[in-house]
Amino acid sequence: MKIVILSALVFVCQLATAETVQVKYHGTVALDSFACTAVSESSDVSRICYDKAERYMVIRLKATHYHYCEIDASTVQGLLQASSKREFFQTRIRGSGSDGPFDCRTHPIPKKYRQ
């Protein structure tokens, strides 16, 4: 019985400490299902988080988080491997302001992350 209670407490503590970020134009997103990578190059891009199962990416540009929907793993991998993450992001991911290849205004936000 003690093991069950201890396991439950550990689980609750993990849930309570799950990192969340404020995504611009969307709201709070918990990053517990994401694989996150810190970017150390001198760029606006400072962190890339990707939930492969949901095809959903959260990226931090300067101090602001943005989200991208229906983004495939090969595009995210290309971003992670690019010598200039900012250039790759600008040319392959970022939209025009009203639409883009992975713009969450025109591509559905995964149900799991809808507000």
Z-matrix of the N, CA and C atoms (Angstrom, degrees):
N
C 1 1.442
C 2 1.526 1 111.00
N 3 1.336 2 116.21 1 -39.33
C 4 1.466 3 120.08 2 179.55
C 5 1.529 4 110.98 3 -62.50
N 6 1.322 5 116.40 4 -36.80
C 7 1.464 6 120.31 5 -179.70
C 8 1.518 7 110.54 6 -66.27
N 9 1.315 8 117.31 7 -40.48
C 10 1.469 9 121.20 8 178.74
C 11 1.520 10 110.39 9 -63.18
N 12 1.315 11 116.77 10 -45.36
C 13 1.467 12 121.00 11 179.71
C 14 1.522 13 110.45 12 -64.78
N 15 1.324 14 116.91 13 -43.95
C 16 1.459 15 120.73 14 178.80
C 17 1.526 16 111.21 15 -62.14
N 18 1.318 17 117.05 16 -42.62
C 19 1.467 18 121.52 17 178.19
C 20 1.525 19 111.01 18 -62.32
N 21 1.308 20 116.20 19 -41.94
C 22 1.468 21 120.66 20 178.75
C 23 1.528 22 110.53 21 -64.06
N 24 1.319 23 117.13 22 -41.48
C 25 1.463 24 120.60 23 178.69
C 26 1.526 25 111.85 24 -64.04
N 27 1.326 26 116.18 25 -41.94
C 28 1.466 27 120.16 26 177.92
C 29 1.524 28 109.70 27 -61.90
N 30 1.324 29 117.33 28 -44.15
C 31 1.465 30 121.94 29 178.99
C 32 1.527 31 111.10 30 -60.82
N 33 1.310 32 117.35 31 -46.27
C 34 1.465 33 121.64 32 179.95
C 35 1.527 34 110.03 33 -63.53
N 36 1.310 35 117.72 34 -40.95
C 37 1.463 36 120.80 35 178.91
C 38 1.522 37 110.81 36 -64.37
N 39 1.321 38 117.51 37 -38.35
C 40 1.460 39 120.49 38 177.40
C 41 1.521 40 110.08 39 -64.01
N 42 1.323 41 117.17 40 -42.67
C 43 1.460 42 120.40 41 178.49
C 44 1.519 43 110.81 42 -63.74
N 45 1.304 44 116.28 43 -39.97
C 46 1.463 45 120.85 44 -177.49
C 47 1.523 46 111.53 45 -68.71
N 48 1.327 47 117.64 46 -26.63
C 49 1.450 48 120.58 47 -177.54
C 50 1.522 49 112.87 48 -102.08
N 51 1.324 50 118.46 49 6.97
C 52 1.462 51 120.52 50 178.60
C 53 1.528 52 108.99 51 -60.37
N 54 1.316 53 115.34 52 134.17
C 55 1.459 54 119.91 53 -179.18
C 56 1.524 55 110.37 54 -71.41
N 57 1.287 56 115.80 55 137.04
C 58 1.462 57 121.47 56 174.33
C 59 1.524 58 108.24 57 -126.09
N 60 1.337 59 115.01 58 151.34
C 61 1.457 60 120.80 59 176.63
C 62 1.518 61 108.79 60 -131.02
N 63 1.302 62 115.70 61 155.22
C 64 1.461 63 122.33 62 176.76
C 65 1.528 64 107.49 63 -93.98
N 66 1.338 65 116.33 64 114.16
C 67 1.454 66 121.87 65 -178.64
C 68 1.526 67 108.81 66 -95.26
N 69 1.317 68 115.95 67 127.25
C 70 1.468 69 121.43 68 -177.84
C 71 1.527 70 109.63 69 -59.92
N 72 1.316 71 115.71 70 137.60
C 73 1.467 72 124.79 71 179.63
C 74 1.531 73 113.43 72 67.70
N 75 1.333 74 117.59 73 10.16
C 76 1.469 75 119.10 74 -178.33
C 77 1.519 76 113.11 75 -134.93
N 78 1.298 77 117.33 76 -58.65
C 79 1.458 78 121.28 77 -177.16
C 80 1.513 79 111.03 78 133.69
N 81 1.322 80 115.97 79 -157.84
C 82 1.458 81 122.23 80 -176.06
C 83 1.530 82 111.12 81 -79.51
N 84 1.337 83 115.13 82 136.55
C 85 1.469 84 121.72 83 176.37
C 86 1.527 85 107.30 84 -129.50
N 87 1.328 86 116.32 85 128.04
C 88 1.465 87 121.88 86 174.91
C 89 1.525 88 108.07 87 -81.89
N 90 1.320 89 116.58 88 132.97
C 91 1.464 90 121.22 89 -175.89
C 92 1.526 91 114.10 90 -95.74
N 93 1.324 92 117.83 91 13.97
C 94 1.457 93 119.82 92 -175.60
C 95 1.528 94 113.76 93 -65.32
N 96 1.323 95 120.15 94 -22.46
C 97 1.464 96 122.63 95 178.88
C 98 1.527 97 112.52 96 -98.39
N 99 1.316 98 117.52 97 3.18
C 100 1.458 99 122.12 98 -175.96
C 101 1.524 100 111.61 99 -98.99
N 102 1.320 101 115.22 100 151.00
C 103 1.460 102 121.86 101 166.26
C 104 1.520 103 105.22 102 -98.82
N 105 1.322 104 116.99 103 117.68
C 106 1.464 105 121.17 104 -175.85
C 107 1.520 106 110.50 105 -109.48
N 108 1.334 107 114.16 106 142.74
C 109 1.456 108 121.58 107 178.90
C 110 1.521 109 108.87 108 -129.21
N 111 1.313 110 116.36 109 125.05
C 112 1.464 111 120.79 110 174.36
C 113 1.518 112 108.25 111 -78.02
N 114 1.310 113 115.95 112 140.91
C 115 1.465 114 121.56 113 179.95
C 116 1.523 115 107.39 114 -108.15
N 117 1.333 116 116.21 115 124.04
C 118 1.457 117 119.56 116 -175.51
C 119 1.526 118 112.66 117 -102.19
N 120 1.327 119 117.84 118 -6.07
C 121 1.467 120 118.75 119 179.35
C 122 1.524 121 110.31 120 -68.63
N 123 1.300 122 116.32 121 159.30
C 124 1.458 123 121.44 122 178.57
C 125 1.526 124 107.92 123 -77.22
N 126 1.320 125 115.57 124 97.14
C 127 1.458 126 120.96 125 -173.27
C 128 1.515 127 109.60 126 -159.82
N 129 1.324 128 115.89 127 166.01
C 130 1.464 129 120.16 128 172.48
C 131 1.517 130 110.75 129 -67.38
N 132 1.323 131 117.32 130 -28.09
C 133 1.462 132 122.84 131 -178.38
C 134 1.523 133 108.15 132 -78.34
N 135 1.337 134 116.62 133 119.26
C 136 1.462 135 118.55 134 -178.66
C 137 1.530 136 113.77 135 -120.11
N 138 1.350 137 116.85 136 -13.90
C 139 1.466 138 119.07 137 178.18
C 140 1.521 139 109.28 138 -160.76
N 141 1.324 140 115.08 139 140.07
C 142 1.459 141 121.73 140 178.94
C 143 1.522 142 107.43 141 -127.91
N 144 1.339 143 116.35 142 123.40
C 145 1.461 144 121.93 143 178.57
C 146 1.521 145 108.00 144 -121.90
N 147 1.339 146 116.44 145 133.70
C 148 1.457 147 120.22 146 -175.24
C 149 1.525 148 110.89 147 -136.23
N 150 1.319 149 115.20 148 129.93
C 151 1.462 150 122.35 149 172.46
C 152 1.527 151 105.82 150 -103.82
N 153 1.314 152 115.70 151 97.99
C 154 1.468 153 121.88 152 -174.72
C 155 1.527 154 112.19 153 -61.63
N 156 1.316 155 117.49 154 -41.41
C 157 1.470 156 121.13 155 -178.35
C 158 1.525 157 111.65 156 -61.72
N 159 1.333 158 116.91 157 -33.81
C 160 1.465 159 121.67 158 -177.54
C 161 1.530 160 112.94 159 -99.38
N 162 1.358 161 115.88 160 -5.80
C 163 1.473 162 121.64 161 -178.19
C 164 1.533 163 110.41 162 55.01
N 165 1.327 164 114.72 163 50.48
C 166 1.460 165 122.03 164 -172.75
C 167 1.531 166 108.79 165 -132.91
N 168 1.324 167 116.94 166 128.59
C 169 1.457 168 121.71 167 -178.24
C 170 1.520 169 110.77 168 -121.62
N 171 1.329 170 114.91 169 139.94
C 172 1.460 171 122.27 170 170.82
C 173 1.522 172 105.42 171 -118.78
N 174 1.327 173 115.37 172 128.00
C 175 1.459 174 120.63 173 -178.10
C 176 1.521 175 108.72 174 -126.72
N 177 1.340 176 115.50 175 139.04
C 178 1.458 177 119.62 176 177.51
C 179 1.529 178 107.92 177 -100.76
N 180 1.323 179 114.07 178 119.02
C 181 1.460 180 121.82 179 174.98
C 182 1.518 181 106.57 180 -109.99
N 183 1.310 182 115.36 181 118.71
C 184 1.464 183 121.78 182 -170.12
C 185 1.532 184 106.99 183 55.25
N 186 1.314 185 120.35 184 -114.63
C 187 1.470 186 121.79 185 -178.74
C 188 1.517 187 112.33 186 -110.13
N 189 1.331 188 117.61 187 9.61
C 190 1.466 189 121.24 188 -174.91
C 191 1.526 190 110.81 189 -114.38
N 192 1.340 191 115.12 190 136.21
C 193 1.465 192 121.00 191 176.71
C 194 1.532 193 110.36 192 -94.78
N 195 1.330 194 115.57 193 137.95
C 196 1.466 195 122.97 194 176.28
C 197 1.519 196 107.75 195 -127.97
N 198 1.335 197 116.30 196 158.17
C 199 1.460 198 118.77 197 -179.64
C 200 1.527 199 111.00 198 -122.94
N 201 1.343 200 114.28 199 153.42
C 202 1.461 201 121.76 200 -179.64
C 203 1.519 202 108.34 201 -136.82
N 204 1.332 203 115.02 202 136.33
C 205 1.463 204 122.15 203 -170.74
C 206 1.526 205 112.10 204 -111.99
N 207 1.325 206 115.13 205 149.58
C 208 1.463 207 123.49 206 179.71
C 209 1.523 208 111.30 207 54.65
N 210 1.320 209 115.71 208 38.62
C 211 1.463 210 121.04 209 179.17
C 212 1.525 211 108.76 210 -93.39
N 213 1.308 212 116.08 211 127.07
C 214 1.464 213 120.92 212 -174.38
C 215 1.533 214 111.34 213 -79.00
N 216 1.316 215 114.61 214 157.18
C 217 1.462 216 121.37 215 -176.84
C 218 1.523 217 112.08 216 -62.52
N 219 1.333 218 118.45 217 -34.62
C 220 1.466 219 119.60 218 -178.96
C 221 1.530 220 111.45 219 -67.80
N 222 1.319 221 117.92 220 -34.02
C 223 1.469 222 120.46 221 176.45
C 224 1.523 223 110.23 222 -67.66
N 225 1.325 224 117.47 223 -43.24
C 226 1.463 225 120.88 224 178.37
C 227 1.529 226 109.65 225 -64.44
N 228 1.322 227 117.22 226 -41.35
C 229 1.464 228 120.85 227 177.87
C 230 1.528 229 110.53 228 -61.70
N 231 1.337 230 116.16 229 -41.45
C 232 1.467 231 120.22 230 176.41
C 233 1.514 232 111.69 231 -60.81
N 234 1.322 233 116.59 232 -40.96
C 235 1.462 234 121.26 233 177.04
C 236 1.522 235 110.83 234 -62.01
N 237 1.314 236 116.37 235 -46.60
C 238 1.467 237 120.67 236 -179.07
C 239 1.522 238 112.18 237 -63.17
N 240 1.331 239 117.30 238 -32.75
C 241 1.465 240 121.51 239 -176.93
C 242 1.528 241 113.47 240 -92.40
N 243 1.321 242 117.78 241 -9.98
C 244 1.460 243 121.13 242 -176.52
C 245 1.519 244 111.89 243 -63.67
N 246 1.325 245 116.07 244 141.17
C 247 1.468 246 119.36 245 177.11
C 248 1.526 247 110.56 246 -68.71
N 249 1.331 248 116.58 247 -31.56
C 250 1.468 249 121.11 248 173.18
C 251 1.524 250 107.80 249 -122.45
N 252 1.309 251 115.61 250 99.29
C 253 1.462 252 120.23 251 -179.21
C 254 1.529 253 111.09 252 -63.90
N 255 1.322 254 116.52 253 -36.42
C 256 1.471 255 119.95 254 179.19
C 257 1.527 256 110.79 255 -63.44
N 258 1.319 257 117.88 256 -44.67
C 259 1.465 258 121.30 257 179.59
C 260 1.533 259 111.09 258 -65.09
N 261 1.333 260 116.85 259 -43.97
C 262 1.466 261 120.61 260 178.02
C 263 1.522 262 109.96 261 -60.67
N 264 1.323 263 115.95 262 -45.56
C 265 1.463 264 120.75 263 179.61
C 266 1.528 265 110.28 264 -59.70
N 267 1.330 266 116.96 265 -47.73
C 268 1.467 267 121.30 266 -177.27
C 269 1.525 268 112.10 267 -62.76
N 270 1.310 269 117.80 268 -39.82
C 271 1.469 270 120.35 269 -174.17
C 272 1.518 271 114.43 270 -90.06
N 273 1.331 272 118.58 271 -26.77
C 274 1.468 273 120.11 272 -173.08
C 275 1.523 274 115.13 273 -113.27
N 276 1.337 275 117.99 274 -19.46
C 277 1.468 276 120.32 275 -172.60
C 278 1.522 277 112.80 276 -121.47
N 279 1.311 278 116.94 277 -49.58
C 280 1.464 279 120.66 278 -174.49
C 281 1.520 280 111.46 279 -61.54
N 282 1.310 281 115.27 280 141.22
C 283 1.457 282 121.08 281 179.68
C 284 1.509 283 113.10 282 -86.67
N 285 1.304 284 114.86 283 -175.83
C 286 1.462 285 122.26 284 -177.36
C 287 1.523 286 112.69 285 -87.52
N 288 1.301 287 117.47 286 -6.83
C 289 1.459 288 121.47 287 -176.61
C 290 1.514 289 111.15 288 119.03
N 291 1.319 290 116.53 289 -29.18
C 292 1.461 291 120.25 290 177.05
C 293 1.526 292 111.81 291 -123.79
N 294 1.322 293 116.41 292 -11.75
C 295 1.460 294 120.96 293 179.43
C 296 1.528 295 108.45 294 -165.16
N 297 1.298 296 114.86 295 163.39
C 298 1.453 297 121.38 296 177.00
C 299 1.504 298 108.69 297 -174.47
N 300 1.322 299 117.28 298 173.20
C 301 1.468 300 119.50 299 -175.58
C 302 1.527 301 114.40 300 -62.03
N 303 1.326 302 117.21 301 -23.01
C 304 1.468 303 121.13 302 -178.08
C 305 1.529 304 111.71 303 -134.55
N 306 1.307 305 117.07 304 20.74
C 307 1.463 306 123.18 305 -176.67
C 308 1.525 307 110.00 306 -65.68
N 309 1.316 308 117.19 307 125.56
C 310 1.466 309 121.66 308 -178.33
C 311 1.529 310 112.87 309 -72.40
N 312 1.318 311 117.83 310 -7.32
C 313 1.468 312 120.00 311 173.94
C 314 1.521 313 110.98 312 -77.63
N 315 1.330 314 116.50 313 -25.41
C 316 1.466 315 120.64 314 -178.30
C 317 1.525 316 112.82 315 -119.98
N 318 1.320 317 117.63 316 -4.17
C 319 1.467 318 123.62 317 175.43
C 320 1.523 319 106.64 318 -122.66
N 321 1.313 320 117.86 319 138.41
C 322 1.475 321 118.98 320 -173.65
C 323 1.526 322 114.27 321 -66.73
N 324 1.316 323 114.40 322 136.60
C 325 1.446 324 121.41 323 171.89
C 326 1.532 325 106.37 324 -72.84
N 327 1.329 326 118.27 325 133.33
C 328 1.471 327 119.36 326 178.79
C 329 1.531 328 110.59 327 -54.30
N 330 1.303 329 115.38 328 139.63
C 331 1.472 330 121.96 329 -177.91
C 332 1.521 331 111.65 330 -50.06
N 333 1.302 332 116.41 331 -39.97
C 334 1.458 333 123.54 332 -178.54
C 335 1.535 334 112.45 333 -58.40
N 336 1.332 335 117.22 334 -27.53
C 337 1.461 336 121.55 335 -175.43
C 338 1.521 337 114.05 336 -110.26
N 339 1.310 338 117.65 337 4.90
C 340 1.469 339 120.11 338 178.30
C 341 1.514 340 109.40 339 -72.46
N 342 1.300 341 115.61 340 146.36
C 343 1.464 342 122.11 341 179.59
C 344 1.521 343 110.29 342 -84.27
